[in-house]
Amino acid sequence: MGRCDALALLGIPLPFRPHHTILHSSRRQRILTLSSPLHPLLRKMERSRRQKQRKVLLMGRSGAGKSSMRSIIFSNYVAKDVRRLGATVDVEHSNIRFMGNLMLNLWDCGGQDSFVESYLTNQRSHVFSSVAVLIFVFDISSKEANADLLGFSSTIRALQEFSPNSKIFVLIHKMDLVPTDQRSRILSQRTADVRATCIDEGFHDQQVEFWATSIWDQSLYRAWTQVIYFLVPNATVIENMLRKLAELLDARELILYERTTCLVVTHITRGVETRNPYADRFERISSILKTHKHSMAKHTGTNASEVSFAEMQIKTGDFMFFITRLTENTNIAVVMPGDEAAFNAARINVQLARREFEHLDIAEKKGGKETQ
């Protein structure tokens, strides 16, 4: 195949040559119509931006591991380095821009008894008003399980008073400290106790999710991915856009990652990939990407949060994989069949599709300045 044939197949405009236009008209039409169905979706996305700032409470008793997981996810720490972190004093506020439009207003609340007492009394309305998500962390190795549960009960009682429609993510943390053969039983028991408390305080099952986590494996990314998916106001719009792109590429799978945190925003799975037995593969890739960023930072002498890469490729006999930038704040991973021509076409088409997804990163502006 000549160069012009290859470019026409990929949808790149050519000088007027009728035989090329006729030969590849169907392929060119697929690419040229990519943007048309997206306009209604983009209008929905514009409307969703009005609620872009979301208040997130991160709570739990002192030593549960709250600040460690926050530092790993948002500050690019690795697990072995979190031992250096001291206890959180009162409330640490972080405004974290996520995908351009979503601003996470994260409140990391110290878990010492004196601070908790203050949250529940004189700071009660200030802390618990306008909360979108409460992330409550239980230390599974705690010797004071009853006290932990009592503290949780008091917390969600205040939440019910000021933010009754908020979502609760319960993270049963430090699961690596539990013997493997006992994890299922202990987790089920703790989950049942916490769920009963939620019901007693007026939160129904649909408002509460439970996740077993550890800083030493991908379970932490899996839990926080669910938090982010809930908070992203245009998640279904993004999925519809990705689905159209997946059909165009004939991709087995597309996974959208936030570039800084490497958290999964959403994914589209098609065909044989729906039978993939590795349910945690997206979070494994998150962990691999974070490790890769730390390695690059070490060798380049830069901060891990500032490190980025142009593209990563993996090719095997059964499938081909690449991950590259989609927008300023996102990377896209593409899983293709083991065909070199289709793989190369997909890489070009992702580049062509970037302009359709740039709206994900456009923040509202007023007077020439971004609103926070």
Helices and strands as residue ranges (DSSP letters): H 3-9, H 18-23, H 25-32, H 38-48, G 49-51, E 53-59, H 66-74, G 79-84, E 91-98, E 102-109, H 113-120, H 124-128, E 133-139, H 145-162, E 167-173, G 175-177, G 180-182, H 183-200, G 205-207, E 208-212, H 219-231, H 235-249, E 253-258, E 264-269, G 271-275, H 281-300, G 304-306, E 311-315, E 319-327, E 330-337, H 340-357, G 358-361, E 365-366, E 369-370
